[in-house]
Amino acid sequence: MRSRPSAVIVIDTQRFNLQIDILRDRPTMFNTPSTFRLFRVVSLLLVIVLGIGEECRAAGPTKIVQAGDHFVNFVLQEIEQTRKRLPGITRAANLAADRIVKLDGELLSAGDQSFSLEPVWRAGGIAFSRQYTPGGSSAGFPKLDSPKDKIPYYRTEEFVKHFTVKKATAKDVVLLGFENEKEERKHLLPTVRQLLGDKALIIFFGSANAAARLEQEFGKRDNLLTITHTVPDGGIVSVPGWTKKICSGRSIANRLYLWSFEAELIGAFLRRGKMPGILLSVTYESPQIWNMPLLHDYKFIPAFNVTPVKEGELGNTYLGHIRQIVGRILPGQRKKFQKAAKWLAEAARKKRTSYALLIHGLAPEGLPGDPGLFTVFSEGNAYYPQLDKVIRKNDVALFVGYNWYPPRLAKTVDKADARQILCFTLVQEAPPKPAVYGEVGELYHPTSFDQLPQAKNRIYIDLRFAQYNAVLKIPGYPIPALETSSFAEDVVYWHLVADTVELIVKDRD
């Protein structure tokens, strides 16, 4: 007898609706279509009337159980602070759109490596965004021992040539920011001085204190705008018994303001009758078929009938999505966070090495507020050949990834008899045909952790960001805009850092 699909309720707070996830090849209690329909109706009523499960709760403040919960609440508060500043962000976006549309200017980003690359070549990002790297600097991607036919696009000379601009002009808009305040202190004033000389429109993202330094140095300028927050430098979470505050807050704050600006910039383009090209995630099937014409042939897509949107509409909607994503990471997964922190604290106590295997979008190494728990390897397609030679028994590998399972990494950790904490987002639906991405090859996007190998040395944590990263629906455009992954990655990483430090202090006591 053929088994019928069984059903599991999944509350998707990001879209505020109820989905029934059909899990095939499992026995079920649903013997007829009418029974299944009844189940759907009853489930929906339970959600509406009772608000069942942690997943359907509003993204309010998190109850403090672990030290990392303070970071979640900080991010939720900062989202609302960003929302209050949307009118100023929108004004800056309107000025930027005028310059780009009327003068055919470039949209450039500058600052330290993390900030300047954030809007460039991102799923859901504006396709014509480029990185401003003056003084002969390069995009700075690592060189790895890779077969020539498997190097991902972002590590090719073609990419650097296309996405890197050495000099700005009076037509251009430059988004300037620094995730690392040490880099800001070194490079902010010289960079602004250069760009003012080029007569570019500069939009600075950073602290109110840094903006005051700019005004003191250069006075008020029509082509120097600031979008500021009040997040202090260094760490923002205090753990009793630990000498310094931990968890960098300004890096995620700068990105909140940056992507809210991008949302309002898209809205400003729409109000001017222009539809910017938006990039499709490279993890979806055949993304370059979509992306390449946007990179080389179009800045604005001429075939679209453009629907204008009100000021603040896209920014508010986007911030709502981010709030929902951040608020739903922890519910149902707290025990996993606690177990992961226990492993990391135990590794520290026993003088074992903990490795952080990261991708682009999360760059905590060297940030004030990072206590240095990890040896860090960062690579955009989750290819870490360096780990093969260094990982040892009882070490811990923390992978904070994207939306696919990393089989090569998992095998490396298993071979060393080490522990692994694998963090990536599950998808609701796999692409019709898997994408092939650099050295890692074909990408496997699980819809459930049950589809993956289970072992005592493994913990899986769902990042719960939008399945192919972009989340914001643009009227009349076939794919969503604006990334979500880096916010989820930040929350999970810093939560685990704070939880681990808390346990290390308790172990010492």
N, C-alpha and C positions, 0 to 999 in steps of 0.2 A: 504494500500500500504506500502510495506517494505521501511524503510528509507535506503538510501545508505550511505556509509561512507563519511564524509566530511573531508577536509584536511586543515592542518595548517602548514605553513612553519616553520621549526626549523633549524636554522643555527648552526651546530655543529662545532665551530671553533677548537675544540680539535682535530678533525680528518680531518678538512679542507674539508668537503663535505656538500652537501645539503641532508637533510632527509625530507621526507614527512611523517608527523605523522598522521596516520589514526585514527580519533576519531569516534568511532562507536556510534550508537543510537542518532545521531543528524541529522536534515534535511540538505540537501546539494543542491548545484547548479549543481552538476555533474550528468547528467542524463544518460550518456553513457561512456563506457570505453575509447572511443576515446577522449571525452571531458576531462576526467581526465588526459590522457596522454599529451594532449595539455597544460593543466594547469602545469604539471610537467616541460615541456620544457620551457614554458614562465617564470615560477618561477626561473628556473636555469639561464636563460638569464638575468633576472632582477638582480640576485645576482652578476653575473659575470660583467655585464656592469655598473650597477648603484651602486653596493655595498649596497643594501637596508638594512636599520635597523641597530641598534647599535650592534646587535649580530655578524655581519659579519666583523666588523672592526678589524684590527690588534691590538694586545695587546700593543699599545703604551702608553705613559704617560697619566694619567687621568687628565682631566681639573679640577682644584681645585674649587669646589663648597662648600664642607663641610670640616671640619678639618680632618676627616677620610681619605679623598682622598690623603693626604700626606703619610699615611701609605701604601696605595696601590702602590703609586709611589716608595716608599722606597723598597717594596718587588720586584717590577719589576726591579729596579736598581740592587738589590742584586742578583737576578737570573743571570743577565749578568756578575756581578762580579764573581759569581760561575763558569760560563762558561769559563771565562778567566783563572781560576785556574784548569781547568780540567786536563791539562798535569801532574801537581803535584799530583792530586787526583788519576790519573791512575797509576802513579808510585807506590804510596802507595798500591793501589789495587793489583798490580802485586806481590808485596812482600808478601802481606797478602795471596793471592791465592797460592803462592809457599809453604808457611808454612802449610796452611790447607791441600793442596793436597798431598804434599810430606811427611809430618810428621803426617798426620791424626789429625791435631789440631782442637781445638774448636774455634768458632766465638763467642766472648763474648762482652757484652757492659756494661759499668760502668759509675759511676758519680752520679748525683742526680737522684731522682726517675723518673722525666720526660724524661731525656735523656736516661737513661739506659734501660727503658722499650720501648722506641720508636721503635727499630727494632725487638722487641721480640713479637711473636704471632700476627703479623700484616698481614692483607690481602695483598697479593703480596710480603710478606717478605720471606726471606730465612728461610726455615723450621728449620734448625739446629742452629739458633741464640739463645743464652741464656744470661741471666742477671748475671753479676758478683756481688755478694753481700758478701763481706768479713766481718769478725768480728761478725758473728752470726746474721747479719741483715736479714730481710725477704723481700719478694716482696712487702709487705705493702699495700695490697688491703684491703678496708674497710670491716668490718663484719656487715652485715645487718640482720635484723629479717626476714629470708626467709625460706620457706619450703625446706626441704633437697633435695627433688626431683626436685627443680627448680633453684638450684644454678648454675650459668653459670660456664663453665669449668675453666675460668681464676681465679675464687675464690675458687677453690678446693685445697686440700692438694696435690693431684696428679699433678696439674699444677705447684705449687711452687716447688715440688720435681723435676719435669722434667726440668723446665726452669730456675732453680736457681743453680748457681755454686759458691761454697764458696772459692775455691782456684784455681788460674791459674797455668799453667805449661809452660815450655820452648817451647812446641809445639803450644801454643795458640796465638790467635790474640785478643787483647782487644781494643775495640773502646771506648774512654774515652771522656766525655764532660759533661758540666753543663749548663742547661738553666738558672739557677739562679746564678748570680755572687757571691752572699753572700755565697752560698754553695761551690762554686769554691774556694773562698779564704780560707775556712776552710779545705777542703778535697783534693784539687788538689795535693799538694806536698806529703802528707802522702800516698795517693793512688799510685802515680807514684813510690815513693820509694819502696813500697811493690811489685809492679809489676816488677820493675827492678830487685829486688832481686829474683823474680820467673823466670826471664829471658824470660818473655813473650814479644811478639812484641806489643808495645803500639802505637796506632794511636790517637793522641789528636786532638779534634775538639774544637776550641775556638778562642779567640782574639789573635792578634799578640802580645799584651802586656803580656798575660798569657803565651804564648809560650816563650817569652823572659825570664820570671821568671823561667821557667823550664830549659832553657839553662844555666842561671846563677847559678841555684842550682845544676844541674846534669852534665853540660857540654853537648857536642854532643855525642850521643849514636847511634849505628847502629840500636838498637831495640826501639828507641824513635823517632817517626815521628810526625810532626805537620801539620795540615791542618787548615789554619787560615783565619780570616776575620778582617776587621777594624771597625766593628760596635761598637760604644761605649757602655759602661754599662749604665744601667738606661733607661729612656725614650728617644725616638728619634723624637717625635712630640711636637712642641711648640704651645701652645694655648695662645694668648694674654690675659692677665688678670689672668692666672693660674700660680702659683708660680714655679712648677716643670714641666719638660718635661714628657710626658706620652707615653704609648705604648712601650712595650719591643720589641727591635729589634733583640737582640742577640739570643733569643730563636728560632725564625724562621730562622735566618741565620745559626745557628748550624745544624738545621734539613735539610736545603737545602744542606749543605756540606755533611752531613751524608748520605742522600738518593742518592745524586750524586755519592758518594763513593760506595754505595750498587749497583748502576747501573753498575759502572765500575768493581766492584768485580765480578758480574755475567758475564760480558764480559771476564774478566780474566779467570774465570773458563771455559768458553766456548773455549777459545784459548788453554786451557790445556786438551781439550777433555772431560770435565766434565759438566754435567747438574745438578745444584742444585735443590732440591725440593723447589717449590714455593707454598705458602699457599693460599687456596681459602677463600674468605670472609665468615665468619660465618653467614652472613645475606643471603647467597644464599642457595638454596635447598640442604639439606643433606650434608653440607660441610665436616663433620667429616669423611664421607666415603672416601673422597679424602685426607683429612689432616692426619688422624691417621697413615697410613703407612709411610708417610713422617716423622712423629715425632719419630716413634719407629723402623722402619725397614731400612730406606735409608737415607744416607747423600747426596749421588749423585745417580741419577737414572740410573741404568745400561742398560735399554732397549733403550735409545735414541741414534740415530745417531746425533751427535752434530755438529752444523754449527758454525764455529768460526766467530767472528765479529771484526772489526777494533777497535783499541784503541780510546776511546773518542766517539764512535758511540752511545752507549746506554746512556751515560751521557748526551750528547747533545740532543738526542731525548727526554729523560725524562725532561730535563729543558725546552724544547719547550712545552711539555704538561703542565707543571706547569705554565708557562707564559700565556698560553692560558686560563687556568682555572682561574687564578687570574684576568686576564684582562676582563673576561666576567661576573664576579660576579655582578658588579654594573649596567651595561647597562640594562635599562628596569625596574630596581628595586629601583632607587634612591628615589622615593616618599615613598617607604616602609621604607627605611633607615631613611628618615627625620621624618616620623611619629613615628617610633620606638624610635628614639632619643628624640622626643618631649615627649613621654610617660615617658621615663626614667628620663628626666630632671624634669618633673612635679612631679614625685614620690619623687625625691630628695627635691624639693622645699616644698612639702607638708608633708615631714617627713614620707613618706611611705617607705616600704622596697622593694628593687629590688633584685630578686634572679637570679643567673646565674646557670642554670642546664646544666652541661657539661658532656662530655664523655671522655674516654682516648684519648690523642692526643692534648688536649688543657688544659693547667694547668697554668693559669695566676695568681692565688691567691698567694700573697706574693712576686711576682716579682717586683723588682724596675721598676717603670714606670706604675704600676697598681695603679690608684688613689683610689681604694677601694670602688667603687660604689655599689658592689654587696655582698650579702651573698651567698657563693658558696657551691653548692653540686655537687660532681663529681662522676659519676658511669658509667662504660663501657656499660651497657645495658639499660641506661635511666630509671633506677628504683630508684625513690626518695621518699620512704615512709616518710622521715623526713618532707617533705613539707606539708603533710596533716595537721599537728598540728600547723603549724606556719603561713601559708599564710593567709592574711586578705584582706578585701575589699579594692579595689584600689591599692593593691600592684601590682608589675609587675614581671612576670616570663619570663626570657629570656632563651629559650632552644636552645643551639647550639649543634645539634645532628649529625646524620649520614645519613642514607638513608631510614628511616621509620618514620611513624607518631606515636607519643606516646599517645595513647588514655587515659591511666590511668592518666598521667600528665595533659592532657587537661581537663579531668573531674574534677580533683582536683582544678584546677584554676577556672573553671566555677562555681563550688560549692561555692567557696569563694567569688564570684563576683569580681574577680581580672582580670587583663589584662595579655595577653600572646603573646609573640613574638616567633614564632616557626620557627626555621631555620634548614633545612635539605635538602639534595639533592633529586630532583625528578629523577626517573629512566626512561629510555627509554622503558624498557620491564621488567615486573615482572617475577620472577622465576616461573617455571611450578607448583611448590608446595611451599607455604610459609614456610620459616624456622621458627623454634621455638627456642627462645633465652632466657634462664633464666626465671626470674620472670615475664618478660613482655609477655611471651608466643609467640603466632603467630605474626610475623612481617608483617605489611601492608606497601607495597611499592607503593605509588601513582605515577602515571605518570603525573598528573596535580593537582594543588591545587583546581580546581573545583570539584574534587572528595571528598573533605573534608568539614566538617561543616564550614559554614561561619557565622561570627557574628561580632558585633561592637567591641568586646573586643579581637579580633584576628588579628594578622598580620602574614602572611606566607612569608618567605624569602628563596629562592632557593640557596643553597650553590654551586651548579653547579660543583662539582667535579665528577670524573668518577663514574658511577652509582653503581658499586660494589667495588669502591675505587681504585683497582689496574689499571694501565694504560699502562704499557710498554710491547709491544709485543716482546717475546723472540723467535727467530727462532726455529721452530719445537716444541714449547711447547704449550699445549692447553689452558692455562689460562694466563692472563697478570700478570706482576710483578710490584712492587713498589707502595706504597700508595700515595694518593693525598689529603685525607680528612683533615689532620691536617693543611695544608696550607690554604685551604678555610675557615676552622673554625677560624684560627688565624686572617685572613683578616676581616671576618665579625665581630668577637668579638671586635678587636681593632678599627675598623672603628666606630662601635657603641659607644665605650667608648669615642673616640675623639669627635664624634658628640655631645654626651651628655654633656661632659665637656664644649664644646663651647657654648651650650645653657644655661648651668648653669651660666657661666660667664655673658652672655648677660642678663639673668634674674636678676642677682645681680646689673648690671649697670642700 
